Amino acid sequence: MSSNPKMDDHLREKIIAEPDVILEDQDLMRALISANERAMGGNIVDLRGIAMDRLEARLDRLEDTHRSVIAAAYENLAGTNQVHRAILKMLDPITFEQFLKGLGSEVAEILRVDAIRLVLESVQNDKDPAVMRLGDVLSVAEPGFIQDYLTGGRDAPVRQVTLRQMQEGSPAIYGEAAAWVRSEACLRLDFGAGRLPGMLVMGAEDPHQFSPAQGTDLLAFFAGVFERAMRRWLS
């Protein structure tokens, strides 16, 4: 007479009628596999069990990758919407002064950066009343300043978008706010033939908000729109 306990008839009929219920339950399948291994003994190599373990590990990796891809897609979509809203807000003002003030307030808030600075190279004195009135957003630098700032004085090509982390921001860019800037995005601006370049700098207190490993497509698009808006004001 068998010593194994008899399975409840109702449960047995249910399993036979719906076997997929067991196959889809990972915890139950692990318990069955473990029971099968114990029944086989420790001296038998269960190749099927090893294959199952490998398939299970591969499935876990695929699920993790799937979740990561979905999260990245949502993050990219959110970033796209964020940049689009910032551009629309940037194009609202009808005067240059309103344009720059909105850049340092509403646009910076939409982009979730702690500081935005526009640097224009010029041979003229930066004590112009208009420059001084907008000094919290706009600063004027000598020709060549932007190249040196982006390359650190090295003979290296300048990308349109430079992302980097730092111990402290540049006082020449951020003024008193330089002490708490830990990462920044630098957007080099081309205003057309015969004009000196400019630079839009976004500073963040979070050291991980901008880093060289991040993509720059959205910021490059923002820089392109900003260049065209500035050309209109400069003309």
Buried (B, 14 or more C-beta within 10 A) or exposed (E): EEEEEEEEEEEEEEEEEEEEEEEEEEEEBEEEBEEEEEEEEEEEEBEEBEEBEEEBEEEEEEEEEEEEEEEEEEEEEEBEEBBBBBBEBBBEBEEBEEBBBBBBBBBBEBBEBBBBBBBBBBEEEBEEEEBEEBEBBBBBBEEEBBBEBBBEEEEEEBBBBBBEBBEEBBEEBBBEBBEBBBBBBBBBBBBEEEBBBBBBBBBBBEEEBBEEEBEBEBBEBBBBBBBEBBBEEEE
